[in-house]
Amino acid sequence: MTEMNLLQAINSALDIAMASDEKVLCFGEDVGGFGGVFRATSNLQKKYGKNRCFNTPLTEQGIIGFANGLAAQGQSPVAEIQFADYIFPAFDQIVNETAKFRYRSGNQFNVAGLTIRTPYGGGISGGHYHSQSPEAYFAHTPGLKIVVPRNPYQAKGLLLSSIRDQNPVIFFEPKRLYRASIGDVPETDYELPLGEAEIVSVGSDITVIAWGAQMEIVEKAGAMAGEERISCEIIDLRSILPWDVQTVENSVKKTGRLLINHEAPKTGGFAGEIAATIQERCFLYLESPICRVAGLDTPYPLALEKEYTPDVFKTFEAIKAAMNY
């Protein structure tokens, strides 16, 4: 084990993946040379050469179209979109090509080896073009997997699993935690399962779900609730598509209450899908309405970023409201 921040863990995962499989390639805007705007790919070009880690033109549609072609020919491309906000020019390539490649051919060909890495979310004073959380747009698309790590250990294991998974994966990285989240990470190769949630804290009064950077928020809110003798069962969903329905269902049947927290706007956010599914499965067990604590239904603001964020205090107040219903 060695201490790494989240960026170093991602770099370590890419290094291991490229060393163990010559079909793994890394590319995107500025990923070669100095390692990208966040330095996630530092030293990979020097180590593996310009044929396996290289810069692309500034065209997201071109990056994913190129990645689709490589993956269709049996390569394992890891394509970086510099900010998740920039992924929308590639939306057609992802939802109409990447996601449907296997289906349209009856499994005669696929792009199973494709992984798309992209930093998402706010907390860096990036304003409305560098702070969005677009996971729900892609969760509507069968044929994709969507993964969001919360810390360095999770990031390395989940990224290695994503690169080796036989389905195209969008890997959203919480950029506000890139250098802020530090933890012990094995230097060796390991994988964590996709599609399985993790119960981070066992509790009996209310189930609290989040993913990515918001896990830090809900854990702090859970600690505040604990001081008032409210026992929170905290679950990191980790994978948005597919998501671990059974783990959440079992938890809610035990606690009788559910709170879902995500940074994306509330309307159309993935919390709505979770709430609908759990209401269908756990209706007779619920002691209070399912609660969503989310971003506001506005463009992500610059000056009012703190007001926009579904922070610890909003989450804590929502926990108390559910308990007092």
Contacts in CASP RR format, 6 or more apart in sequence:
PFRMAT RR
TARGET T0000
AUTHOR 0000-0000-0000
METHOD contacts of the structure
MODEL  1
MTEMNLLQAINSALDIAMASDEKVLCFGEDVGGFGGVFRATSNLQKKYGK
NRCFNTPLTEQGIIGFANGLAAQGQSPVAEIQFADYIFPAFDQIVNETAK
FRYRSGNQFNVAGLTIRTPYGGGISGGHYHSQSPEAYFAHTPGLKIVVPR
NPYQAKGLLLSSIRDQNPVIFFEPKRLYRASIGDVPETDYELPLGEAEIV
SVGSDITVIAWGAQMEIVEKAGAMAGEERISCEIIDLRSILPWDVQTVEN
SVKKTGRLLINHEAPKTGGFAGEIAATIQERCFLYLESPICRVAGLDTPY
PLALEKEYTPDVFKTFEAIKAAMNY
1 184 0 8 1.000
1 185 0 8 1.000
1 186 0 8 1.000
1 187 0 8 1.000
2 184 0 8 1.000
2 185 0 8 1.000
2 186 0 8 1.000
2 187 0 8 1.000
3 182 0 8 1.000
3 183 0 8 1.000
3 184 0 8 1.000
3 185 0 8 1.000
4 12 0 8 1.000
4 152 0 8 1.000
4 156 0 8 1.000
4 182 0 8 1.000
4 183 0 8 1.000
4 184 0 8 1.000
4 185 0 8 1.000
5 152 0 8 1.000
5 178 0 8 1.000
5 179 0 8 1.000
5 180 0 8 1.000
5 181 0 8 1.000
5 182 0 8 1.000
5 183 0 8 1.000
6 149 0 8 1.000
6 151 0 8 1.000
6 152 0 8 1.000
6 155 0 8 1.000
6 173 0 8 1.000
6 174 0 8 1.000
6 177 0 8 1.000
6 178 0 8 1.000
6 179 0 8 1.000
6 180 0 8 1.000
6 181 0 8 1.000
7 38 0 8 1.000
7 39 0 8 1.000
7 40 0 8 1.000
7 178 0 8 1.000
7 179 0 8 1.000
8 152 0 8 1.000
8 185 0 8 1.000
9 152 0 8 1.000
9 153 0 8 1.000
9 155 0 8 1.000
9 156 0 8 1.000
9 185 0 8 1.000
10 40 0 8 1.000
10 117 0 8 1.000
10 155 0 8 1.000
10 156 0 8 1.000
10 159 0 8 1.000
10 173 0 8 1.000
11 39 0 8 1.000
11 40 0 8 1.000
11 41 0 8 1.000
11 42 0 8 1.000
11 43 0 8 1.000
11 44 0 8 1.000
12 156 0 8 1.000
12 185 0 8 1.000
12 187 0 8 1.000
13 155 0 8 1.000
13 156 0 8 1.000
13 157 0 8 1.000
13 159 0 8 1.000
13 160 0 8 1.000
13 163 0 8 1.000
14 24 0 8 1.000
14 26 0 8 1.000
14 40 0 8 1.000
14 41 0 8 1.000
14 44 0 8 1.000
14 78 0 8 1.000
14 159 0 8 1.000
15 44 0 8 1.000
15 47 0 8 1.000
16 160 0 8 1.000
16 189 0 8 1.000
17 24 0 8 1.000
17 76 0 8 1.000
17 78 0 8 1.000
17 159 0 8 1.000
17 160 0 8 1.000
17 163 0 8 1.000
17 164 0 8 1.000
18 24 0 8 1.000
18 25 0 8 1.000
18 26 0 8 1.000
18 44 0 8 1.000
18 47 0 8 1.000
18 48 0 8 1.000
18 52 0 8 1.000
18 53 0 8 1.000
20 189 0 8 1.000
21 76 0 8 1.000
22 52 0 8 1.000
23 74 0 8 1.000
23 75 0 8 1.000
23 76 0 8 1.000
24 52 0 8 1.000
24 75 0 8 1.000
24 76 0 8 1.000
24 77 0 8 1.000
24 78 0 8 1.000
24 163 0 8 1.000
25 52 0 8 1.000
25 53 0 8 1.000
25 70 0 8 1.000
25 75 0 8 1.000
25 76 0 8 1.000
25 77 0 8 1.000
25 78 0 8 1.000
26 32 0 8 1.000
26 41 0 8 1.000
26 44 0 8 1.000
26 52 0 8 1.000
26 53 0 8 1.000
26 54 0 8 1.000
26 77 0 8 1.000
26 78 0 8 1.000
26 80 0 8 1.000
27 53 0 8 1.000
27 54 0 8 1.000
27 55 0 8 1.000
27 56 0 8 1.000
27 63 0 8 1.000
27 66 0 8 1.000
27 67 0 8 1.000
27 77 0 8 1.000
27 78 0 8 1.000
27 79 0 8 1.000
27 80 0 8 1.000
28 54 0 8 1.000
28 55 0 8 1.000
28 56 0 8 1.000
28 63 0 8 1.000
28 79 0 8 1.000
28 80 0 8 1.000
28 81 0 8 1.000
28 82 0 8 1.000
29 36 0 8 1.000
29 37 0 8 1.000
29 55 0 8 1.000
29 56 0 8 1.000
29 58 0 8 1.000
29 63 0 8 1.000
29 80 0 8 1.000
29 82 0 8 1.000
30 36 0 8 1.000
30 37 0 8 1.000
30 55 0 8 1.000
30 82 0 8 1.000
31 40 0 8 1.000
31 41 0 8 1.000
31 44 0 8 1.000
31 45 0 8 1.000
31 53 0 8 1.000
31 54 0 8 1.000
31 55 0 8 1.000
31 80 0 8 1.000
32 41 0 8 1.000
32 44 0 8 1.000
32 45 0 8 1.000
32 50 0 8 1.000
32 53 0 8 1.000
32 54 0 8 1.000
32 55 0 8 1.000
33 45 0 8 1.000
33 46 0 8 1.000
33 55 0 8 1.000
34 42 0 8 1.000
35 41 0 8 1.000
35 42 0 8 1.000
35 43 0 8 1.000
35 44 0 8 1.000
35 45 0 8 1.000
36 42 0 8 1.000
36 80 0 8 1.000
36 82 0 8 1.000
37 82 0 8 1.000
38 119 0 8 1.000
38 175 0 8 1.000
38 178 0 8 1.000
40 80 0 8 1.000
40 117 0 8 1.000
40 173 0 8 1.000
40 178 0 8 1.000
41 53 0 8 1.000
41 80 0 8 1.000
44 52 0 8 1.000
44 53 0 8 1.000
45 52 0 8 1.000
45 53 0 8 1.000
45 54 0 8 1.000
47 53 0 8 1.000
56 62 0 8 1.000
56 63 0 8 1.000
56 66 0 8 1.000
59 89 0 8 1.000
60 81 0 8 1.000
60 86 0 8 1.000
60 87 0 8 1.000
60 88 0 8 1.000
60 89 0 8 1.000
60 90 0 8 1.000
61 89 0 8 1.000
61 90 0 8 1.000
61 92 0 8 1.000
61 93 0 8 1.000
62 90 0 8 1.000
62 93 0 8 1.000
63 79 0 8 1.000
63 80 0 8 1.000
63 81 0 8 1.000
63 90 0 8 1.000
64 79 0 8 1.000
64 81 0 8 1.000
64 90 0 8 1.000
64 93 0 8 1.000
64 94 0 8 1.000
64 97 0 8 1.000
64 98 0 8 1.000
64 116 0 8 1.000
65 90 0 8 1.000
65 93 0 8 1.000
65 97 0 8 1.000
66 77 0 8 1.000
66 79 0 8 1.000
67 77 0 8 1.000
67 79 0 8 1.000
67 98 0 8 1.000
67 111 0 8 1.000
67 114 0 8 1.000
67 116 0 8 1.000
68 93 0 8 1.000
68 97 0 8 1.000
68 98 0 8 1.000
68 101 0 8 1.000
68 111 0 8 1.000
68 114 0 8 1.000
69 111 0 8 1.000
70 77 0 8 1.000
70 114 0 8 1.000
71 77 0 8 1.000
71 110 0 8 1.000
71 111 0 8 1.000
71 112 0 8 1.000
71 113 0 8 1.000
71 114 0 8 1.000
71 168 0 8 1.000
72 101 0 8 1.000
72 109 0 8 1.000
72 110 0 8 1.000
72 111 0 8 1.000
74 113 0 8 1.000
75 113 0 8 1.000
76 113 0 8 1.000
76 114 0 8 1.000
76 115 0 8 1.000
76 163 0 8 1.000
76 164 0 8 1.000
77 113 0 8 1.000
77 114 0 8 1.000
77 115 0 8 1.000
78 115 0 8 1.000
78 116 0 8 1.000
78 117 0 8 1.000
78 163 0 8 1.000
79 114 0 8 1.000
79 115 0 8 1.000
79 116 0 8 1.000
79 117 0 8 1.000
80 116 0 8 1.000
80 117 0 8 1.000
80 118 0 8 1.000
81 87 0 8 1.000
81 90 0 8 1.000
81 116 0 8 1.000
81 117 0 8 1.000
81 118 0 8 1.000
82 118 0 8 1.000
82 119 0 8 1.000
83 118 0 8 1.000
83 119 0 8 1.000
83 120 0 8 1.000
83 129 0 8 1.000
83 130 0 8 1.000
83 175 0 8 1.000
84 118 0 8 1.000
84 119 0 8 1.000
84 120 0 8 1.000
84 121 0 8 1.000
84 132 0 8 1.000
84 133 0 8 1.000
84 134 0 8 1.000
84 172 0 8 1.000
85 129 0 8 1.000
85 130 0 8 1.000
85 131 0 8 1.000
85 132 0 8 1.000
85 134 0 8 1.000
86 118 0 8 1.000
87 94 0 8 1.000
87 116 0 8 1.000
87 118 0 8 1.000
87 134 0 8 1.000
88 134 0 8 1.000
91 137 0 8 1.000
94 116 0 8 1.000
94 138 0 8 1.000
94 141 0 8 1.000
94 144 0 8 1.000
94 170 0 8 1.000
95 138 0 8 1.000
95 141 0 8 1.000
95 144 0 8 1.000
97 111 0 8 1.000
98 111 0 8 1.000
98 114 0 8 1.000
98 116 0 8 1.000
98 144 0 8 1.000
98 168 0 8 1.000
99 141 0 8 1.000
99 142 0 8 1.000
99 143 0 8 1.000
99 144 0 8 1.000
99 168 0 8 1.000
100 143 0 8 1.000
101 109 0 8 1.000
101 110 0 8 1.000
101 111 0 8 1.000
101 168 0 8 1.000
102 109 0 8 1.000
102 110 0 8 1.000
102 111 0 8 1.000
102 112 0 8 1.000
102 143 0 8 1.000
103 142 0 8 1.000
103 143 0 8 1.000
110 166 0 8 1.000
111 168 0 8 1.000
112 165 0 8 1.000
112 166 0 8 1.000
112 167 0 8 1.000
112 168 0 8 1.000
113 163 0 8 1.000
113 165 0 8 1.000
113 166 0 8 1.000
113 168 0 8 1.000
114 168 0 8 1.000
114 169 0 8 1.000
115 159 0 8 1.000
115 162 0 8 1.000
115 163 0 8 1.000
115 168 0 8 1.000
115 169 0 8 1.000
115 171 0 8 1.000
116 168 0 8 1.000
116 169 0 8 1.000
116 170 0 8 1.000
116 171 0 8 1.000
117 159 0 8 1.000
117 171 0 8 1.000
117 173 0 8 1.000
118 170 0 8 1.000
118 171 0 8 1.000
118 172 0 8 1.000
118 173 0 8 1.000
119 172 0 8 1.000
119 173 0 8 1.000
119 174 0 8 1.000
119 175 0 8 1.000
119 178 0 8 1.000
120 132 0 8 1.000
120 133 0 8 1.000
120 134 0 8 1.000
120 135 0 8 1.000
120 148 0 8 1.000
120 172 0 8 1.000
120 173 0 8 1.000
120 174 0 8 1.000
120 175 0 8 1.000
121 131 0 8 1.000
121 132 0 8 1.000
121 133 0 8 1.000
121 174 0 8 1.000
121 175 0 8 1.000
121 176 0 8 1.000
121 213 0 8 1.000
121 263 0 8 1.000
122 130 0 8 1.000
122 131 0 8 1.000
122 133 0 8 1.000
122 175 0 8 1.000
122 176 0 8 1.000
122 213 0 8 1.000
122 263 0 8 1.000
122 300 0 8 1.000
122 305 0 8 1.000
122 309 0 8 1.000
123 131 0 8 1.000
123 176 0 8 1.000
123 305 0 8 1.000
123 309 0 8 1.000
124 130 0 8 1.000
124 131 0 8 1.000
124 175 0 8 1.000
124 176 0 8 1.000
125 302 0 8 1.000
125 305 0 8 1.000
126 300 0 8 1.000
126 302 0 8 1.000
127 300 0 8 1.000
127 301 0 8 1.000
127 302 0 8 1.000
127 305 0 8 1.000
128 299 0 8 1.000
128 300 0 8 1.000
128 301 0 8 1.000
128 302 0 8 1.000
131 300 0 8 1.000
131 305 0 8 1.000
132 264 0 8 1.000
132 300 0 8 1.000
133 172 0 8 1.000
133 262 0 8 1.000
133 263 0 8 1.000
133 264 0 8 1.000
134 264 0 8 1.000
135 146 0 8 1.000
135 148 0 8 1.000
135 170 0 8 1.000
135 172 0 8 1.000
135 240 0 8 1.000
135 262 0 8 1.000
135 264 0 8 1.000
135 270 0 8 1.000
136 264 0 8 1.000
136 268 0 8 1.000
136 269 0 8 1.000
136 270 0 8 1.000
136 273 0 8 1.000
138 144 0 8 1.000
138 146 0 8 1.000
138 170 0 8 1.000
138 241 0 8 1.000
139 146 0 8 1.000
139 240 0 8 1.000
139 241 0 8 1.000
139 270 0 8 1.000
139 273 0 8 1.000
141 241 0 8 1.000
143 167 0 8 1.000
143 168 0 8 1.000
144 167 0 8 1.000
144 168 0 8 1.000
144 169 0 8 1.000
144 170 0 8 1.000
144 241 0 8 1.000
145 162 0 8 1.000
145 165 0 8 1.000
145 167 0 8 1.000
145 168 0 8 1.000
145 169 0 8 1.000
145 170 0 8 1.000
145 194 0 8 1.000
145 195 0 8 1.000
145 239 0 8 1.000
145 241 0 8 1.000
145 242 0 8 1.000
146 169 0 8 1.000
146 170 0 8 1.000
146 172 0 8 1.000
146 239 0 8 1.000
146 240 0 8 1.000
146 241 0 8 1.000
147 158 0 8 1.000
147 159 0 8 1.000
147 161 0 8 1.000
147 162 0 8 1.000
147 169 0 8 1.000
147 170 0 8 1.000
147 171 0 8 1.000
147 172 0 8 1.000
147 194 0 8 1.000
147 238 0 8 1.000
147 239 0 8 1.000
147 240 0 8 1.000
148 171 0 8 1.000
148 172 0 8 1.000
148 173 0 8 1.000
148 174 0 8 1.000
148 211 0 8 1.000
148 212 0 8 1.000
148 237 0 8 1.000
148 238 0 8 1.000
148 239 0 8 1.000
148 240 0 8 1.000
149 155 0 8 1.000
149 158 0 8 1.000
149 159 0 8 1.000
149 171 0 8 1.000
149 173 0 8 1.000
149 174 0 8 1.000
149 212 0 8 1.000
149 238 0 8 1.000
150 174 0 8 1.000
150 177 0 8 1.000
150 181 0 8 1.000
150 211 0 8 1.000
150 212 0 8 1.000
150 213 0 8 1.000
150 215 0 8 1.000
150 216 0 8 1.000
150 236 0 8 1.000
150 238 0 8 1.000
151 177 0 8 1.000
151 181 0 8 1.000
151 183 0 8 1.000
151 215 0 8 1.000
152 181 0 8 1.000
152 182 0 8 1.000
152 183 0 8 1.000
152 185 0 8 1.000
153 183 0 8 1.000
153 184 0 8 1.000
153 185 0 8 1.000
154 192 0 8 1.000
154 236 0 8 1.000
154 238 0 8 1.000
155 173 0 8 1.000
156 185 0 8 1.000
156 186 0 8 1.000
156 190 0 8 1.000
157 190 0 8 1.000
157 191 0 8 1.000
157 192 0 8 1.000
158 171 0 8 1.000
158 192 0 8 1.000
158 194 0 8 1.000
158 238 0 8 1.000
159 171 0 8 1.000
160 189 0 8 1.000
160 190 0 8 1.000
160 191 0 8 1.000
160 192 0 8 1.000
161 191 0 8 1.000
161 192 0 8 1.000
161 193 0 8 1.000
161 194 0 8 1.000
162 169 0 8 1.000
162 171 0 8 1.000
162 194 0 8 1.000
163 169 0 8 1.000
164 191 0 8 1.000
165 194 0 8 1.000
169 194 0 8 1.000
172 212 0 8 1.000
174 181 0 8 1.000
174 212 0 8 1.000
174 213 0 8 1.000
176 213 0 8 1.000
177 212 0 8 1.000
177 213 0 8 1.000
177 216 0 8 1.000
181 216 0 8 1.000
192 238 0 8 1.000
194 238 0 8 1.000
194 239 0 8 1.000
194 242 0 8 1.000
195 238 0 8 1.000
195 239 0 8 1.000
195 242 0 8 1.000
195 243 0 8 1.000
195 244 0 8 1.000
196 238 0 8 1.000
196 239 0 8 1.000
196 244 0 8 1.000
196 247 0 8 1.000
197 209 0 8 1.000
197 235 0 8 1.000
197 236 0 8 1.000
197 237 0 8 1.000
197 238 0 8 1.000
197 239 0 8 1.000
197 243 0 8 1.000
197 244 0 8 1.000
197 247 0 8 1.000
197 248 0 8 1.000
198 235 0 8 1.000
198 236 0 8 1.000
198 238 0 8 1.000
199 233 0 8 1.000
199 234 0 8 1.000
199 235 0 8 1.000
199 247 0 8 1.000
199 251 0 8 1.000
200 215 0 8 1.000
200 219 0 8 1.000
200 234 0 8 1.000
200 235 0 8 1.000
200 236 0 8 1.000
201 219 0 8 1.000
201 222 0 8 1.000
201 232 0 8 1.000
201 233 0 8 1.000
201 234 0 8 1.000
202 233 0 8 1.000
203 231 0 8 1.000
203 232 0 8 1.000
203 233 0 8 1.000
203 234 0 8 1.000
203 255 0 8 1.000
204 231 0 8 1.000
204 233 0 8 1.000
204 254 0 8 1.000
204 255 0 8 1.000
205 230 0 8 1.000
205 231 0 8 1.000
205 232 0 8 1.000
205 255 0 8 1.000
205 257 0 8 1.000
205 323 0 8 1.000
206 225 0 8 1.000
206 230 0 8 1.000
206 231 0 8 1.000
206 232 0 8 1.000
206 233 0 8 1.000
206 255 0 8 1.000
206 256 0 8 1.000
206 257 0 8 1.000
206 258 0 8 1.000
206 259 0 8 1.000
206 319 0 8 1.000
206 322 0 8 1.000
206 323 0 8 1.000
207 232 0 8 1.000
207 233 0 8 1.000
207 235 0 8 1.000
207 248 0 8 1.000
207 251 0 8 1.000
207 252 0 8 1.000
207 254 0 8 1.000
207 255 0 8 1.000
207 256 0 8 1.000
207 257 0 8 1.000
207 258 0 8 1.000
207 259 0 8 1.000
208 218 0 8 1.000
208 221 0 8 1.000
208 222 0 8 1.000
208 232 0 8 1.000
208 233 0 8 1.000
208 234 0 8 1.000
208 235 0 8 1.000
208 258 0 8 1.000
208 259 0 8 1.000
208 261 0 8 1.000
208 315 0 8 1.000
208 319 0 8 1.000
209 218 0 8 1.000
209 234 0 8 1.000
209 235 0 8 1.000
209 237 0 8 1.000
209 248 0 8 1.000
209 258 0 8 1.000
209 259 0 8 1.000
209 260 0 8 1.000
209 261 0 8 1.000
209 274 0 8 1.000
210 217 0 8 1.000
210 218 0 8 1.000
210 234 0 8 1.000
210 235 0 8 1.000
210 236 0 8 1.000
210 237 0 8 1.000
210 260 0 8 1.000
210 261 0 8 1.000
210 262 0 8 1.000
211 236 0 8 1.000
211 237 0 8 1.000
211 238 0 8 1.000
211 240 0 8 1.000
211 262 0 8 1.000
212 236 0 8 1.000
213 263 0 8 1.000
214 261 0 8 1.000
214 262 0 8 1.000
214 263 0 8 1.000
214 310 0 8 1.000
215 234 0 8 1.000
215 236 0 8 1.000
217 261 0 8 1.000
217 310 0 8 1.000
217 311 0 8 1.000
217 312 0 8 1.000
217 315 0 8 1.000
218 232 0 8 1.000
218 234 0 8 1.000
218 259 0 8 1.000
218 261 0 8 1.000
218 315 0 8 1.000
219 234 0 8 1.000
220 312 0 8 1.000
221 232 0 8 1.000
221 312 0 8 1.000
221 313 0 8 1.000
221 315 0 8 1.000
221 316 0 8 1.000
221 319 0 8 1.000
222 230 0 8 1.000
222 232 0 8 1.000
222 234 0 8 1.000
222 315 0 8 1.000
222 316 0 8 1.000
222 319 0 8 1.000
224 312 0 8 1.000
224 316 0 8 1.000
225 231 0 8 1.000
225 232 0 8 1.000
225 316 0 8 1.000
225 319 0 8 1.000
225 320 0 8 1.000
226 232 0 8 1.000
228 320 0 8 1.000
230 319 0 8 1.000
230 320 0 8 1.000
230 323 0 8 1.000
232 319 0 8 1.000
233 251 0 8 1.000
233 254 0 8 1.000
233 255 0 8 1.000
235 247 0 8 1.000
235 248 0 8 1.000
235 251 0 8 1.000
237 243 0 8 1.000
237 244 0 8 1.000
237 248 0 8 1.000
238 244 0 8 1.000
240 270 0 8 1.000
243 273 0 8 1.000
243 274 0 8 1.000
245 277 0 8 1.000
245 281 0 8 1.000
248 258 0 8 1.000
248 274 0 8 1.000
248 278 0 8 1.000
249 278 0 8 1.000
249 281 0 8 1.000
249 282 0 8 1.000
252 258 0 8 1.000
252 278 0 8 1.000
252 282 0 8 1.000
252 285 0 8 1.000
252 286 0 8 1.000
253 282 0 8 1.000
253 285 0 8 1.000
256 282 0 8 1.000
256 285 0 8 1.000
256 286 0 8 1.000
256 287 0 8 1.000
256 288 0 8 1.000
257 286 0 8 1.000
257 287 0 8 1.000
257 288 0 8 1.000
257 322 0 8 1.000
257 323 0 8 1.000
258 274 0 8 1.000
258 275 0 8 1.000
258 278 0 8 1.000
258 282 0 8 1.000
258 286 0 8 1.000
258 290 0 8 1.000
258 291 0 8 1.000
259 290 0 8 1.000
259 291 0 8 1.000
259 292 0 8 1.000
259 293 0 8 1.000
259 315 0 8 1.000
259 318 0 8 1.000
259 319 0 8 1.000
259 322 0 8 1.000
260 271 0 8 1.000
260 272 0 8 1.000
260 274 0 8 1.000
260 275 0 8 1.000
260 290 0 8 1.000
260 291 0 8 1.000
260 292 0 8 1.000
260 293 0 8 1.000
260 294 0 8 1.000
261 271 0 8 1.000
261 292 0 8 1.000
261 293 0 8 1.000
261 294 0 8 1.000
261 310 0 8 1.000
261 315 0 8 1.000
262 269 0 8 1.000
262 270 0 8 1.000
262 271 0 8 1.000
262 294 0 8 1.000
262 295 0 8 1.000
262 310 0 8 1.000
263 294 0 8 1.000
263 295 0 8 1.000
263 309 0 8 1.000
263 310 0 8 1.000
264 270 0 8 1.000
264 294 0 8 1.000
264 295 0 8 1.000
265 294 0 8 1.000
265 295 0 8 1.000
265 296 0 8 1.000
265 297 0 8 1.000
265 298 0 8 1.000
266 292 0 8 1.000
266 294 0 8 1.000
266 295 0 8 1.000
266 296 0 8 1.000
266 297 0 8 1.000
267 297 0 8 1.000
269 294 0 8 1.000
271 292 0 8 1.000
271 294 0 8 1.000
272 292 0 8 1.000
275 290 0 8 1.000
275 292 0 8 1.000
278 290 0 8 1.000
279 286 0 8 1.000
279 290 0 8 1.000
287 325 0 8 1.000
288 322 0 8 1.000
288 323 0 8 1.000
288 325 0 8 1.000
289 322 0 8 1.000
289 325 0 8 1.000
291 318 0 8 1.000
291 321 0 8 1.000
291 322 0 8 1.000
293 310 0 8 1.000
293 314 0 8 1.000
293 315 0 8 1.000
293 318 0 8 1.000
294 310 0 8 1.000
295 308 0 8 1.000
295 309 0 8 1.000
295 310 0 8 1.000
296 307 0 8 1.000
296 308 0 8 1.000
298 308 0 8 1.000
300 308 0 8 1.000
301 307 0 8 1.000
301 308 0 8 1.000
END
